Amino acid sequence: MITTPEQLVAANKASVDALLSLANTALASAERVAALNLNTARSMMEDGMNNTKAMLGAKDPREALAMTAAQIQPAVEQIVAYNRSLYEITAQSKEEVTKQLESQFSDFQKQVATLMEKAAKNAPAGSDVAVAAVKSALEAASSAFDNMKNVVKQAAEIAEANIATASNATVNATVNAVNSAAKKK
């Protein structure tokens, strides 16, 4: 247990520092998403204006249709790139938060282990079974946390692979559709 004012102050400072670190991570992530959104909106607006100008210069409907088909692939690629960037920001933020939480959990485990050692030394005779049970429960909780962390990591890797596959399939399907439309002309 915390027994001195210095230990209480140190524990409070550590808690505040941990919360500030998490808040900074969240704000940095929000800032990156906002910048991505603004850049993507600007780029899409510029592309839209250029495409509109080009369409207005078309001499006949066939030329306008060909321009439309040619504009589809870059638009889909831009959407896929946006989604990849958004996923990267999210994944990086998740990784930073996970590291911070793991560090906090590790510190907590060390503090509990220290308290358990002190309690075992000062425990009355015959309480060995209770102390061993608490230690066993803490070890089980630690093991469960490690297992959960591994499962989440594997799920994230699978999700990342699926996103990459879906993105590539979308771009390829768009390219094939545009090429097929162009051949029919």
C-alpha positions as CSV (number, residue, x, y, z in Angstrom):
1,M,0.0,0.0,0.0
2,I,1.0,3.6,-0.4
3,T,2.3,4.7,3.0
4,T,4.0,8.1,2.5
5,P,2.8,11.3,1.0
6,E,5.7,11.1,-1.5
7,Q,4.5,7.8,-2.8
8,L,1.0,9.2,-3.1
9,V,2.2,12.1,-5.1
10,A,4.3,9.9,-7.3
11,A,1.4,7.6,-8.0
12,N,-0.9,10.5,-8.8
13,K,1.8,12.0,-11.1
14,A,2.2,8.7,-12.9
15,S,-1.6,8.5,-13.4
16,V,-1.8,12.0,-14.8
17,D,1.2,11.5,-17.0
18,A,-0.4,8.3,-18.4
19,L,-3.7,10.1,-19.1
20,L,-1.9,13.0,-20.8
21,S,0.0,10.6,-22.9
22,L,-3.2,8.9,-24.1
23,A,-4.9,12.2,-24.7
24,N,-1.9,13.4,-26.8
25,T,-2.0,10.2,-28.8
26,A,-5.7,10.7,-29.5
27,L,-5.3,14.3,-30.4
28,A,-2.4,13.6,-32.7
29,S,-4.5,10.9,-34.4
30,A,-7.4,13.3,-34.8
31,E,-5.1,15.9,-36.3
32,R,-3.7,13.4,-38.8
33,V,-7.2,12.3,-39.8
34,A,-8.3,16.0,-40.2
35,A,-5.3,16.7,-42.4
36,L,-6.0,13.6,-44.5
37,N,-9.6,14.6,-44.9
38,L,-8.7,18.2,-46.0
39,N,-6.1,17.1,-48.4
40,T,-8.4,14.4,-49.9
41,A,-11.2,16.9,-50.2
42,R,-9.0,19.5,-51.9
43,S,-7.6,16.9,-54.3
44,M,-11.0,15.5,-55.2
45,M,-12.4,19.0,-55.7
46,E,-9.5,19.9,-58.0
47,D,-9.9,16.6,-59.9
48,G,-13.6,17.2,-60.2
49,M,-13.1,20.7,-61.6
50,N,-10.6,19.5,-64.1
51,N,-12.8,16.6,-65.1
52,T,-15.8,19.0,-65.6
53,K,-13.7,21.3,-67.7
54,A,-12.6,18.4,-69.8
55,M,-16.1,17.1,-70.2
56,L,-17.3,20.5,-71.3
57,G,-14.7,20.5,-74.0
58,A,-15.9,17.1,-75.4
59,K,-16.9,17.3,-79.1
60,D,-19.5,14.5,-79.0
61,P,-21.1,12.1,-76.6
62,R,-18.7,9.3,-77.4
63,E,-15.7,11.5,-76.4
64,A,-17.5,12.5,-73.2
65,L,-18.2,8.8,-72.4
66,A,-14.5,7.9,-73.1
67,M,-13.5,10.7,-70.7
68,T,-15.8,9.5,-68.1
69,A,-14.4,6.0,-68.3
70,A,-10.9,7.3,-68.1
71,Q,-11.8,9.3,-64.9
72,I,-13.2,6.3,-63.0
73,Q,-9.9,4.5,-62.4
74,P,-8.1,7.5,-60.9
75,A,-11.1,8.2,-58.7
76,V,-11.3,4.7,-57.4
77,E,-7.5,4.7,-56.8
78,Q,-7.8,7.9,-54.8
79,I,-10.6,6.4,-52.7
80,V,-8.5,3.3,-52.0
81,A,-5.5,5.4,-51.1
82,Y,-7.6,7.5,-48.7
83,N,-8.9,4.3,-47.0
84,R,-5.4,2.9,-46.8
85,S,-4.1,6.1,-45.2
86,L,-7.0,6.2,-42.8
87,Y,-6.4,2.6,-41.8
88,E,-2.7,3.3,-41.3
89,I,-3.5,6.3,-39.0
90,T,-5.9,4.1,-37.0
91,A,-3.5,1.2,-36.8
92,Q,-0.6,3.4,-35.7
93,S,-2.8,5.0,-33.0
94,K,-3.9,1.7,-31.8
95,E,-0.3,0.5,-31.6
96,E,0.7,3.6,-29.6
97,V,-2.2,3.2,-27.2
98,T,-1.5,-0.5,-26.8
99,K,2.1,0.2,-25.9
100,Q,1.1,2.7,-23.4
101,L,-1.5,0.4,-21.8
102,E,1.0,-2.5,-21.8
103,S,3.5,-0.3,-20.0
104,Q,0.9,0.8,-17.4
105,F,-0.2,-2.9,-16.9
106,S,3.4,-3.9,-16.5
107,D,4.0,-1.2,-13.9
108,F,0.8,-2.3,-12.1
109,Q,1.9,-5.9,-12.1
110,K,5.3,-4.9,-10.5
111,Q,3.5,-2.8,-7.9
112,V,1.2,-5.7,-7.0
113,A,4.0,-8.1,-6.9
114,T,5.9,-5.9,-4.5
115,L,2.8,-5.5,-2.4
116,M,2.3,-9.3,-2.4
117,E,5.9,-9.8,-1.3
118,K,5.5,-7.4,1.6
119,A,2.2,-8.9,2.5
120,A,3.7,-12.4,2.5
121,K,6.5,-11.3,4.8
122,N,4.1,-9.7,7.2
123,A,1.3,-12.2,6.9
124,P,0.3,-14.2,10.0
125,A,1.3,-17.8,10.3
126,G,-1.0,-20.1,8.3
127,S,-1.9,-17.6,5.6
128,D,0.5,-19.1,3.1
129,V,-2.4,-20.7,1.2
130,A,-4.2,-17.4,0.8
131,V,-1.1,-15.6,-0.4
132,A,-0.4,-18.4,-2.9
133,A,-4.0,-18.2,-4.2
134,V,-3.7,-14.4,-4.8
135,K,-0.3,-14.9,-6.5
136,S,-1.8,-17.6,-8.7
137,A,-4.8,-15.3,-9.6
138,L,-2.4,-12.5,-10.6
139,E,-0.3,-14.9,-12.7
140,A,-3.5,-16.1,-14.4
141,A,-4.6,-12.5,-15.1
142,S,-1.2,-11.7,-16.5
143,S,-1.3,-14.8,-18.7
144,A,-4.9,-13.9,-19.9
145,F,-3.7,-10.4,-20.8
146,D,-0.8,-11.8,-22.8
147,N,-3.1,-14.2,-24.6
148,M,-5.6,-11.4,-25.3
149,K,-2.8,-9.2,-26.7
150,N,-1.7,-11.9,-29.0
151,V,-5.2,-12.6,-30.3
152,V,-5.8,-8.9,-31.0
153,K,-2.4,-8.7,-32.8
154,Q,-3.3,-11.6,-35.0
155,A,-6.8,-10.2,-35.7
156,A,-5.2,-6.9,-36.7
157,E,-2.8,-8.6,-39.0
158,I,-5.6,-10.6,-40.7
159,A,-7.7,-7.4,-41.1
160,E,-4.7,-5.6,-42.6
161,A,-4.2,-8.4,-45.1
162,N,-7.9,-8.4,-46.0
163,I,-8.0,-4.7,-46.5
164,A,-4.9,-4.9,-48.8
165,T,-6.5,-7.7,-50.8
166,A,-9.9,-5.9,-51.1
167,S,-8.2,-2.7,-52.1
168,N,-6.2,-4.4,-54.8
169,A,-9.2,-6.3,-56.0
170,T,-11.2,-3.1,-56.2
171,V,-8.5,-1.3,-58.3
172,N,-8.1,-4.3,-60.6
173,A,-11.9,-4.7,-61.1
174,T,-12.1,-1.0,-62.0
175,V,-9.2,-1.2,-64.4
176,N,-10.8,-4.3,-66.0
177,A,-14.2,-2.6,-66.3
178,V,-12.7,0.6,-67.8
179,N,-10.6,-1.5,-70.3
180,S,-13.7,-3.5,-71.2
181,A,-15.7,-0.4,-71.8
182,A,-13.0,1.1,-73.9
183,K,-12.8,-2.0,-76.1
184,K,-16.5,-2.0,-76.8
185,K,-16.2,1.4,-78.4
